[in-house]
Every structure is written in C-alpha cells, then in structure tokens.
Amino acid sequence: HVRLAHALDDLPSLVVDEEHDAVDALVAEALPLARAADNPWLEVFIRHWELQSKVLNREQVKDSLPLAVELLELSSRPETKDCPQAVCATQDLASCYATLDGPGYVAERVAVAKETLARIDPTWPCFLCISSELVDALLDGAEAEAALNEVKQVRAALLERDQRQECPALIRPRVDALFALGRFEEALMELELWDEPASGSSGEMAIRLRKVRAHAALGQITQAKDLLPDPESISKTPSHYSAWIRAAEALVAAGGLTNDAELGAVLRGMRLSQEQNGAHFLAFESAVVGTELALARGARQTARLELHQVDRLFPQLRAPKAPGVVPWVQRMEAARASLSEADPAPPPLEQAPSPEVMWENAAAAVDWQTEVLDGQALDAVLSCLETMGYLAEAESVAERAVEGASDQAARLTASLRWAELLSHVGQAERALSVLDGLGELRGEEFWLRARAEVDCLRRLGDDKRLKTRLGALCERPDVPPGAVLLLSDLEQRLGDARRAFALALRAAEALPRGEADWKVIELGTELGAWSEVRRAANRLGMPVELGAAPIDEEWGLVQVVFPEDTQRKLVALRTGPVTARVLELCGPTSDVEHGDDRVIFDPEPVEPPPGHQHGPDCDHEHDHGHDHDEHGHGCEEDHEHGPDCAHSQAEEWIPVFAVRKIVAAGELESFTIDGLHPGDDALQAIADLLDGFGGRLEVRSPDEYSLRVPDLLPDLGWPRPAPGERPAVYGFFAVPAAQDARAVHDALRTLCSTQRALLVWPELCEAAGDDEALDLHVELGDCLGL
C-alpha cells in the first residue's frame, strides 16, 4: 500500500495547487487501490478531494452533482459514517448547489450547513469549511450583515476552544461581505492579513483577485493593475472567473483597464465555460456584466447579443425573484432600457477590424433576427456570430436562411453553411441531416455536398461510414483525386497498407507534384515497393536514382519521437525519405528501449524550421497527404526535405519527425553506469568491451559532473580513492537483449577491478542475478550520493 499512501499524501496539495490533470490521473490510480485495500474510509477521502477539484476549482457542477450525491450516500453507510471525511461530503454537495445556482438554493444550503455544524465543534478540521459554506450561502441570500456576524461568531468559537489561527479565519468570505456593503478600505485591511500557505495557489489567487477589486474601488489604480493576472493564467480554473470579472469591472470603472473588444471576448469565453459547466447563476451574472461593458464601449449590437444570453439564462434560475437575484435583474432591465434608444452609426471598418467591429457593421446593415439572409450578408453575419461564440443565434440565422431560400442555389449555400456550423460545434449528425435534406444533386453541387458530408463523418470519427461514403465516391468516374487520397489515408489508418498504397498511386497520377508523392513514399517504403518509392522521390526533386533497390543511405541526423512518449526526442540517422535508424538510447527508465530501431516516420516535421513564420501560405499549414479539399489541394511546397535540404544544414537545427512504424526493433536492453571518472583510456576500454558484446556506451554527464568521495567506503578489493571532490561520469550502456547478462556483468566487473574504476551498474547486477554485487553497488551509490 506504499503507492496508495503516497497518493493520499499528494492529493490535497495537488488540488489546492490547481494541478487538475495530475489530480485526475492520481484519482484514477488511487481509487482502485483504495477499493482493493477494502477500506471505504480511503475511498471517501479520495472522492472528497476529487470533488474539491472538480467543483470548487473547475466548477464542473453539471457532471459532479451526481458524484456528490453518491459520495453523500457512501459516507452515510454504517462502515463510513464515523470517517472524519464523511462530514466533508456535506460540504461537497453544498458546494455543488452553490455553484449550480447560489441564490436559488440559499435556504437548503443554510439548513444543511447549520445541521452539520451542530454535529461538530471548532476542533474539527472541517469546521471552517462548513462555516465558509454557511457564510457564502448568507451572502448569496443578500444577507451581508448576517454573514459578517457569522464570521465574528466563528472566530470567537475558535478562540474559546483555543484553536488559534496563524491569520484570522474566513478572510475570503468576510471580504466578500464587506464588498457587498461597500466597505472597501476595511476589506483591503482584512486582505493584507491573509497568510494561509496550506490553501495553495488556489487560495492565493482568490485573495489576489479581491485585492485588485479593493484597490480599484479605492482609486489605487497602479496597485490594482499590477495585481490583475492575465486571464490566460487562470483559464484552467473557472472558479476564479467570477472574481476576475468583478475585478476587471472595478478596474474599468476606475479608468485603469481599457474596455475594448478584447475584454469582451475574454468575458464571453469565461461565460461560455460557466454555461458548459452548468454554473447557471454565475453565467447569468457574467452575461449581465458583458452587456453593460459592451454598452459602455458603444458596441450596442454586441450588447444586444449579450442581452440575448441574459434572457436565455434567466429562466434557468431556480428562484428568479430571490433576494440575491433582484439586483442583477435591475441591472438587466437598465441595460434593456438603454438599448431601446436609437443607435448611432457603427464604427468604421479598419484595415484589420476585430470580430466585434465587424459585427457592429454587419448587424447594423441587416435585420439579422428576422430577415432571411443570403450571399455575403449571410456569410458576414454567420462568420461574426460563430467567431464571437454566439452559436445559438448563428444557428437560428442559418436555419431561417435555409427555410426561406429563394432558389436552389441559395438553399444549397445556406445548407452548407448551416452544416458547417453544426459540425464545428460537435453536432455532426444534425449537420448530416441538414445535408440530406437537399435531396438529389448533380455536378458541382453534388461534390460540394459530398465534401461537407465527408467533413462531418471525419469529425464524428465514424470510420465505417466514412469508408463506405468515400468508397462510393471513388467509384464515380468524376471523383476528385483528393477524395481518393482521403480514402488512402483512411485505409492506412485502418491497417490496409496495400489498399492504401494502390489508392495513393491512383491519386498521384492525377495530382500535381507533391500532393500524393509523400503518401506513395511512406506506404511504398512499408511495403518494399522501392521502384515506386524511388520514382516518387525523384518527382519531388530528391537525388535518388530510379530502380528497384531499397534506399539505405546516410542522409544526415534527424530526431524522432515515438507515440508512447512524444516529449522524448531521440537522435537518429536518416537513411531514406521516410526511414531512420535510432542512434540514441532511451535508457532503463523508459518502458521500451528504442536504440537501433529502424523506423518509418511521418514526412511532415513535428516542428517547423527556425525562423519559420506561420501564415496563409505556410507549408506547415498543410499536412502532407492528410487534408485535401474536393479538388485535392494540399501541400504546395516547392522544396522537399532530403539529404541536401538547406533546412538540414541550418545551424543547430535537427528536424523532428513522428515515428509511424517500427520496421525492425533494435532489441537492446539498456542500463545505467555511474561513478568516478576512470580516465579516458579506461572509459574507452569499457566502450570497447561493450562493443565486443554487440553493445555500446553513451556518456550523458557534462564535463563538470563531479562526486564527493566520503571518508568511509565499502571494501572494493583495491585501495580506496582519497576523500574529496572528484570528476565523475554518468551514462547509459546497452547490449542485445539476447546477450548473456551475467557474462557482460562479469566482464565489466573484471575490467573495472583491473582499471581501479569505481563505477556502479545496479540494473545489470539485478539482471545478472548477482545479489551480492547488487547490494555493493547500491551501498556505493548511497555513499557517493548518486
């Protein structure tokens, strides 16, 4: 249970430090371990901290509410009801309702918090958590004074039970109460008292955002601007969104933050996340603020869009007349009244206008809410709405355009645009239904719809239907070669290399140079069709002679990455257009040793050359042989990466390619070697010895690597080296996996004894079954601090 113990120790810290991915990975590992240990208390603990991350940090209430109910049921069972963490399950459920719709569940939250507090006392660690839930519920009920009084009682109860805090308890909720009462100076003084390192980066950010708001409200612009974090820095933790929006709103009001289209886009992104997570009231709040800010910067058409969101979200609130909702309704109606006035002329279109400015002009030119749009007007309105994230409005415009189209051409254009919109937002099945509604089509119209259908099926990941559709298209005499190449890609992905190769050859006959040649090279290399590989490479301008012989030459160094570890780049020798032999060892920490592997790689570099700028004509915007329109347009690169490639000669740049397939595994087993540097001659003798076994040595340590020799060392069988700092060496060595590990070990041990080389290789000792040597090597490693 050692791993489980470590997981229990690590989990709370990962949660409060907002390491969301690490939390998910640890929970996935720890829950089965807890269940295998047959200890339900541990399961309660793990699931509580999982919900702390998902609800209190990420606000994923839509998905987490059922989990919170399950945890409350689990923690109420006879075998778990005495678990200290069982009380926390109450907080988890209360937090779900607070995030879902705080003002709508005030009564229930207050009741459950008070009932729970009656069962515990200030000595319980969860006393403050439940008290915080109570204070937050009072604030959502517009009872700021009662919230302040509750904080006062909690602090008094802590002192009475001698539960002294390093800083005053419940600073964050007390500050929120002071904000509600307009007591910003007092709030700032309270914030300066905060000192809770145990709350991690999450608690630190919550306090920082409130300091921004307090400074801004007090006119301390410089301090507020310095503290306001970049929105990207909090993007993974939606629980900070509402506080960031309040802080930004205060800073705009104080004149310290520009109220521009970029700020509006940030707020929309946050509000969309809140909606998707199921945080109804928080999304409603954000939409109201977004409406007001758009109005304030003169973006009246955008303000109307935001007001649409307010009106859409308002009916989702559980108690729309609750005291905590009323002030927001008043602000909503004030914005509506302002928008009823006549609009001024929209802002002029600049050279590179923002989506918001484009929208202000597009929406001012047409009645997009009732008019049937077509042509440029339809495209302009839909492009703006989609870019700005107003997808429901975009779909309404598109649907109206389809249903009200004046002729078949307009209906086709509108249907394709609607299908594209639906496909982009994850509704590809609906998109296919829209396309199917076009009925029988011919000529160019048929292929326009076919392309849209293929795009939808690719987004769905439905390979079976995609293969059927592409197969049918490829049987037509007028099939575009790009569709043939798409089917080749699909067949390759599904494992039918021969079928994929035949299709790639067919596409290459009809496509311009470079469009399908890389696919021919890649598949032909895998199948050993070297004559076709050489012909395609020759077409691409590579210095390759025609013929049927395999290409196995030295084309310079590259780096390759394997699918199981895309962060580890291994140096390899490129031996052909898409082949390489791995030169670098992974080392024993890797699950698989890829040294000496012969591989086929994807010809598109993982990373662009240095100084390369992405743009509309960028070659890397295209994926060789992977993305083609109905006419087969793909990469239009005039230069191909080969042995004389100028990119390969760029100083210090080695291209990186993703491995597609291992043609022949190197079948090496690697080990570490570490210790005092024995001198260049002795190190070369070790390398020669390993070479005799079919292996090799790779030194990985820098020249300045050194180790301190202690006064005491185990008996080495020869005079001990003098104590002090000594040059050292660290590296990997590998031998064929079929080689006798004991023979290698014995030979190394004999050589190092002869050379007086103080080096250790514990993994090889273990593989050789020499327990005595293993103990010695581990002890030496401890003595040297390896």
N, C-alpha and C positions, 0 to 999 in steps of 0.2 A: 504493500500500500504506500510505498515511498512516493510514487508519482502522484497519487491521489492527495497525499499530504502537501506536496509542493503546490498542486493545483489549488487546494483550499487556501493556502497561504498567499498565492499570487492573485487570485481572482478579485478580491476587493480593490487592490491597488490598480489593477488594470481597468476596473470600472470607473473609479474616481479620476483616473488619468485619461479617460476617454479613448482608450485603446480598443475600439469597437471590434475590429477584425480579430484581434487577439482574444478578446472575451468570447466571441462566438466559437473560435477554434478550441479554446480551453474548456468551455461548457460541453461541446460535442465530445471531448475526450473524457472529462471528469464525470459526467452523468452516468455513463455505462460502468465506470469504475465504482461509483458510489452504490449503484444497484447490485453490482457483483459482490460488493462488501456486505450486502444485506444490512445496510444502516440507513434507514429512511431519514434520520436527522440530517445526514450529509446531503441527501437529495433536496431537502427543504432549504438548506443553506445555499446550495449551488443554484437552485431555481430562483431563490430570492434575489441573489446578486445578478442573475441573468435579467430579471425584470427591472432591477435598478438601472441597468444599462439600456435596456430596450425602451423603457417608459420614461424614467427621469432624465436620461441623456438624449436618447434618439427619438422620443415621443412617438414610437411605433404602437400607438394605442389600439389601432384597428386590429392588428394581429396579436397584440399582447393581452387584450382583455380576457379572452377565453383561457389563456395560460394563467392569468392571475386568479380567475375563479377556480381553476383546477388546483392551484397551489393552496388556496384557502381551504379547499376541501381536504387536501392531503394533510395540511398542518392541523386539521381538526380531528384527525383519527386518534384512537387511543394510543397508538405507538409513537405518535409525533406531537401530541398536544402539549407535552412537557418540554419540548425542544425550545430553547430560548429564541431561536429564529422564527418560531411559529408565529409569534406576535407580529413579526415584520411582514407576514403575508397580508395582514390587515392594511398595513401602510401601502403595500404594492397595489392592492385593489383600490384603495382610496386615491392613490396617485393616478391610476387609470381613469377614474371618473373625473378627477381634476383636470387631466389633460384632454379628455374627451369633450367636456363641457363644464368648466369650473362653476360658473354661476348657476347652471341648471341642476347641479347635484349638491348644492350647499347644505341643505338640511340633512341629507343622508351622510355626507362627509363629516359634518359636525357630530352627528349622533354616534357614528362608528368610532370616531377619534375619542370622544368622551367615554364611551363604553370601554375602549381599550385602555385608556389612561387610568380608569378606575381599577383595573386588574394589575397594574404595575406601579412602581414608585420611581423616584428620581435616581435610584441606584442602578436601574436597568439601562443598558446602552441605548435601547430603542426609545427611551423616554423622550429624548429630544426630537427624534424623527417623527414620532406620533404627535408631539406638541407642535412641531412645524406644520404638519398636515392640518391641524386644528386652526392655527393662525392663518394659513393660506385660505382655508375654507371661509373664515370670517371675512377676509379681505375680498374674496370673490362675491361675498354677500353684501358688499359695500358697508361693512361694519369696521372701519379702520380704528376707531377708538376702542372698540371691544378687542380688536386684535392686539393693540398696544397694551391693554390691560392684561391680556392673556400672557404676553411675553413677560410682563412685570411679575406675574404670579409664578411663572416657570422659573425665573431667575431666583425668586425668593425661596421657592421649594428646593432648588439645588443648594442654596446656601444653608438652608435649615438641615439638610441631610449631609452637609459637609462635602458636597460634590462640586468642589471648586473647579472652575474652568480657566484655561490659560487666557481666554478672552471672553467677553460676555456672550452668553448663549443666544442663539436665534437672531444674529445680527441681520442676516439677509431678509427674513420676513418682517423684522421690525423696521428696517429701512423702507421696504415696500409700503408699510403702513404710514410711515412718515411722508413718503412721496404722495400718497393718496390725500394726505391732509395739507400738502403744500409746505411742509416744514423741511426745506432742503438743507439749510445750514445744520440743523440737528442731524439730518440723515448723513451728511458728509462727515461730521464728527464721529458718528457711530461707525461708519465705514472705515475710518482710519484706525479703529480699534481691532479690526479683523486680523486674526493670526491663527489660522487653522490649517496647518500643512497636511493633516490627515484627510482633508477634503479634496486634496489633489488639484490637478489643473482645472477640473470642472468647477470646484468651489472658487478658485482664484479668478476664473473668467467671469463667473456670476457677480463677484464683488467689483471687478474692474469695470464691467458694463454699467453698473449702478453708480460708480464714481463718475463716469462720463456724463451720465444724466444729471447728477447732482452739480458737478462743475458747470455744465452748460446752463442749468437753471439759475445758477448764481452769477452768470456772466463771466465765468472764468474760462474763456474760450481756448486759450493756449493749452491749459491743463487737460481740458476735455478732448481737444483734437489729438493730443499726444497719446491719450489712452485709448481712443476708439480703435479697435482692431480692424484689420482688413476683413471684409466679410468672408473671403475665401478661407481664412484661418479658422473659422467656426463652422464651415459648411458641412462638416461631418457630424455635427452635434446640434440638431434642431432645437434642443431645449434652450439654447442661447438666442434663438431668432427673435423672440418677442422682446427680450431685454435689449437686443441690438437695435431693433426698430424703434423702441421708445427712446433709446439714447440718441440715435440718429435724428429722430423727430425733434428732440430737445435742442440738438446742436444746430439743426436747420433754423429753428425758431430764434436761436441766439445769433445767427449770422455766421456761424463757424463751419458750416458744411453746405456745399452747393447743392441745391435742389434741382437736379437735372435728370435727363432721361436715364442715365446710368444708374442713379439711385433708384429710380422707379423700377428698372429691370431687376435690381437686387431684391427689392421688396416683393416683386412678383414671384421670383424664384423661391423666396422663403415661404410665401403664402401657398404656393403650389405644393411645396413639401409638406406643410402643415395639413393641407387638404388630403393629400395622398396618405398621410399617416393617420387620418381620422380625428385630428385635433380641430373639431368644428368651431368652437368659440375663438380659439387663437387665430384661425384662418379668417374668421369674420372680423376680428379686431384689425388684422393686418390689411384686409381689403378696405376697411374704413379709412385707415391711415393712408393707404395708397391712393384712395380717391381724393382725400384732402390735399396731399402733396402734389398730385397731378393738377388739381385746380390752382394751387398756389403758383405753379410754374407756368400756367397758361395753357397746359395741354388738356383742353376741355374734352376733346374726343376720347383721349385716353382716360380721363376722369369718368366719362360715361361708361367705358368698358369696365372700369373698376367698380363703379356703382352697380353694374350688372352682376358682378361677383358678390357684392354685398347682398343684393336682393336674392340671389340664388342660395347663398349660405344662411341667410336669416331664418328661413323656415326649418332648417335643420337643428336649430337650437331647441333644447328641451323646454326651456322656460323663457320665452321671448320677452316677458314682462317682469322678469326677475330684477331686483334692485341693482345687481351688478351689470345688467344689460342695458338698463334705461339710459345711462349717459352716452353709450355708444349709438343707441337709436337716435338720440337727439343730434349727435354729430352727423349721422347718416342723413337725416332729414334736412339739416342745414346745408349739406353738400347738394342735395337734390334741389333745394330751392335756388342755390347759386347757378346750377346748371340749366335752370328754366329760363334764364336770361339769354338774350341774343348773343351769338358767338362772334368774336372779331375774325378778321381774316387769318387763315392758318400761317404759320411761319414759313418763310421762303425755303425752297429746297437748296441745300448747299451741295458742294461737289461730292461729298461722301456723307449724306444725311443719315442720322440714326433711324432705327426702325420706328421710333416714336414720332419723329418729324415726318417720316414717310406716311405714317398712319394718319397724322393730323391732316395732311393734304388729301390722302385717298378718301378718308371718311367725310371730309368737307365737300368733296366733289359729287358724291352719290348718297342716296338714302340706302345704306347697306343693310338696314334692319328690315326693310320691306320690299325693296326693289329687286327684280330678277336681273342679276348682273351677268355679263358675258365678256369675252375678249380681254383686253388689257385691264378694264376695270375690275373684272372678276379676279384676274391674276394678282393685281396690286393689292386688293383687299385681303385675299386669302394669304398671300405671302406675308403681309404685315401681321395679320392675326395669328398665323402659325408661328412666326418668328418670336412674337411677343408672348406666346403661350396661352392665348385665348382660344382654346381648341373647340370648346362648345359653340362659340359664336362662329368660328370658321366653318364648322360642320353645318350649322344652320344655313349659312350663306351658300355653301356648296350644294346642299340638298335642294334649296329653293331654285338654284340655277339649273339643276338637272330637271326638276319637275316643271319648270316654266320655260324651258328652252324653246326657242322659236323654230329651230330646224335640227336635222340630224347632226350636222357638223357642230353646232353649239352644244347639243346634248352630249356628243362624244367628248368634246373638250372638258365640259363640266364634270362628266362622269370620271374621266381620267384624273382630274384634279381632286375630286372627292375621294376617289380610291387611294390616291397617293397620300392624302391627308390621313385617312383612316389607317393605312398601312404604317405610317410613321408613328402613330400613337398606339400601336400594338393591337389594332383591330383589323388584322389582315383578312379574317374570314368575312367580316362585313364588307371589306373592300372587294373581295371576290364576288360577293353577291351583287354589289353595285355594277361591277363589270359585266356580270352575266346578264343583267337587266338590259344591256344594249342590244341583245338579240343577235341575229346573223350579220356579220360584217364581211367585207371583201377588200382586197387590195391593201393599200397603206393603212386604212382604218383597222383591218384585221390584225396587222402586225403591231400597231400601236397598242391595241388591247392585249395582244399576246405578251408583249414586253411587260405591261403592267401586271398581268397575271403571274408571270414568272417572278417578278419582283416580290409580289405578295407571298408566293409559295416559298421563296428563299427566306423571307422574313419569318415565316411560320416555322421554318426548319423542317418542313414536311418533304423529306427526300423522296418518298414513294410517289406522292402526287406530282412532285416536280419532275421526276424521271419520266413519268407517264406523259406529262404535258410536253416536255422537251422532246421526248421520243416521237410524239405525234407531229410536232412542228418540223423535226428534222426529216421526216418522210415526205414533206412537201417539196416540190421542185424549186420553189422560190424562197426557200428558207435562207435567211441571212447567215453568213458564216459565223457571226458572233454567237448565235444560238447553238450552233454545232460545237463551238468551243466551250460554251457553258455546260453542255451535256458531257463533254470530255472531262471538265473539272469535276462534275458530279460523279461520273463513273470512276474517276481516280479516287475520290474521297470514299466511295463505296467499296473500293478494293478490286475493281475490274480494270487492271492496268492495260491489258491488251485491247479491250474495247475503247478505253480512253485514248490509247495511242492511235488507233485507227481513225477516231474522230478528230484528233489533233492534226493528223496528216491531211485529212479531208479539209479542215478549216484552213490549214496553212496554204493550200493550193489557191484559195480564193482571197486570202487576206494579204495586206501589204507586209513587207519585210518587218519582222519583229513581233507581229501581232500573235502568232501562234508558234513561232520557232522555238521559243524557250520551253513551251509545253512539250514540243516534239523532242527536244534535247533531254528534258527531265525524264519523260516516260521511256524514251528510246534507250537512255543510259540504264534505267532499271531493267529493261527487257533485253539488253545486249544488242539492240538494233543499231550497231555502230555506223553503218553506212548512212542511215537516215540522220543520226546524230551529227556526223561529220558534214553532211550536206546542209543541215540547218545552221550549224556553227559557221560554215563557210558563208552562208547567206547573211549572217549577222556581222560579217567582216572579221571574224577571228582567223588568225593564221593557222588554220587546220587543213591538212591535205585531205582530199577525198579518198575513200577506200573503206574497207570493212574491218580494219584493225581497231581494237579498243584504244581509247585515249588514256594514257597513263604517263603524264609528263610532269614536270615541275613548273608550275605557273606562279609561284610565289606564296607568301604567307597570307592566310585569312584567319578569322576567328569563327567558331561555330558555337551555337547554343542548342542544347537538347531539350525536347518538350518537357521532361520532368524537372528541369531546373533552368529556366530561361534567364536567370540572373548570372549564371556561371558561364563566362566566355572562355573557350579553350582554343589555344593556338593550334592551327592545322596547316598542312601543306596542301594547297590546291593542286589537284592532279588532272583536272579537266574542266569543262564548262560548269558542271554542277557536282563535281566529285572532289573529295578531300580525304587525307589521312590525318587523324588527330595526333599531334605531336606531344601535347601536354597531358600530364597525368592529373586525374581528379583528386587522388589521394584517398586514404582509407576512411575519411569521414563521409564520402559520397556513397550512396546506395549501390551505384554501378560505376565501375571503372571503365572509362571510355578511351583510355590511352591506346593508340594503334588501331582504333576503329577506322574502318573505311566506310565513308558515308556519302549519300546523295543529299544535297541541300537545295532549299528553295532559292532560285536565282535572284530573287528580289532582296537586296540588302536590308537587314533589320534596321540599320541606322544609315542616314544619308552621309555623303562625304562632308568633310569640314568646309565651312563657308557656304554650304548649300542653303539657299533660301527657298522655302515652300511658297508656291504661288500658283496661279491658274495654269501656267504652262509647266509646272513641276513634274518631272518624270516620276517622282515618288508618290504623286497623287494617284498614279495608276499602278495596278498590281499585275505584273506580267502574267497574262493568261488567266486572270481571275475575275475581272469585272469588265464586261463588254455590253455595249448597247445593242440594239437590234441590227445595227449595221456592222458590228464587230469592232467599233472603235475602242481602243485600249491604249497601251503604251506607245507613244510616238517617238521613242528615244532613238536618236541617230547614232549614239555611241553605246557600245556594249562592253560590259566588264569582262576583260580577258587578260591574257598574260602580258600584253603591252599596254594595258589600261593606264591612262595618266593618273586616275584616281588611286590606283595601287601604288603609284610612285610618290604620291603626296606624302610630305614629311610626317612620319609618326602615325599615319593613318592606316589601319588594317581593317578592311571591310568585315562586317559581321553577318553571317548567314544562319538561317534556322535549318536544322537537320530535318530532312523529310524521312529518311530511311537509313538504317544501318545495313550496309551491304555485306560486310564481314566484320564481326566483332574482334577486337584485339585480344580478348580473352587473357587479360593481365590481371594480376592481383597486386594491389599496392599496399605499402607500409610506410610508416614514418621512421626517420632516423634523426637523432638529436643528441647534442652533447658538445664537448670541447673540440675545437677545430684541430685535426691531427696534422695539419700541414698539407700543402698542395700535392706533394708526391704521394702521401698516404691516401689522400682523398681520391687521387687518380687511380691508385691501386684498388680501392673499393669499387670504383666505377668499372674498372677492367674486370674485376671478379664478377660483378653482376652481369656484365656484357657476356661473359662466358656461360652464364645460365640462361641467356636469351633475354635478359632484362636490361634495365638502365637506372641511372641515378639522376635526380633533378634537385639541385640545390635551390631552396626557396628563401633562405635568410639573406638579409642585406649584409654588406661588408662590416657594418658597425655592430652586428649582433655579438653579444658577449654574455657570459655567465659568471657568477661568483662561486668559486670553489670554497666550500666551508672547511673548517679545521678538521672535521671528522668525516670520513668516508668509509663505506664498507670495504672489505678486503677485495682487491682487484686481481691479486696474483702477480702484481708488479708494483714498483714504488708509486705511491700516491702523488698526484700533481700538487705543487705548492699552493697553499690557500691564496685567495685573491681573485681579482677580475681577470678573466681570460677570454681570448677570442673563441667564438663558438660557431657552430654550423647546424642548420636545420634543413631538412628536405624530405622528399618522397623517393622511394625506390620501388620498382615493380619488376616482377618476374612472371613468366607464363603461369597461368593458374594450374596447369598440369604438372608444373615442376615440383619436385620433392621439397617441401618447405623445410624439413629437417636438414637436408643437405645444404641448402642455402644458409640456414642459420648457423650450422656448424662451421661452414667455410668462413662466414663473416666473423664469427667468434674467434677462430684461429688467426685470421688476418689482423683483427683489431688487437689481439693479445700480442702478436709479433710487433705491430707498429706502435704499441702502447697508446692506442686510441680509445679515449674514454667516450664512447658513444653507446646509445641505447636504441633498441628497436622492439618495444614490448609487443606490438601486434604480431610480429613474426615469431617471437618466442611462444606466444599463445598458439599460433597456427602450427608451430613445430611440435607442440606438446611438451615443451621443456619448462615445467612449472618452477623448477629451481632457478633457472635463468630469468624467468618472468619476474619472480619475486625480487631478484637482484636488480633488474632493470627498473622496476617500479620504485624500489628504495633509492637507487641512484637518481632517478628523476625527481623524487621528493627532495633529496639532499641538494640538488642543483637548482631547484625551483623551476623545473621545466613546465 
